[in-house]
């Protein structure tokens, strides 16, 4: 995972992308084109556990609002929302 300063340096409007089953090659290539200095795997959460880890690091660094989105279209939006509710909503303060 990227350090909090690296995460804060990226555009906040990118949101927090969550990938399931590994970082897709097309997404990694897209990130490399836009941010050749960054490790794509450090900018995309690896599942819900990775999202919790990134959010914790970002809140520790002072951020308090996040746009969480799937890195690629989910199998179903209902599955993504259910995972979000069970895995990330408990982090709300």
HELIX and SHEET records of a PDB file:
HELIX    1   1 UNK A    4  UNK A    9  1                                   6    
HELIX    2   2 UNK A   12  UNK A   14  5                                   3    
HELIX    3   3 UNK A   25  UNK A   34  1                                  10    
HELIX    4   4 UNK A   40  UNK A   43  1                                   4    
HELIX    5   5 UNK A   47  UNK A   60  1                                  14    
HELIX    6   6 UNK A   77  UNK A   87  1                                  11    
HELIX    7   7 UNK A   89  UNK A   91  5                                   3    
SHEET    1   A 3 UNK A  45  UNK A  46  0                                        
SHEET    2   A 3 UNK A  16  UNK A  19  1                                        
SHEET    3   A 3 UNK A  68  UNK A  70  1                                        
END                                                                             
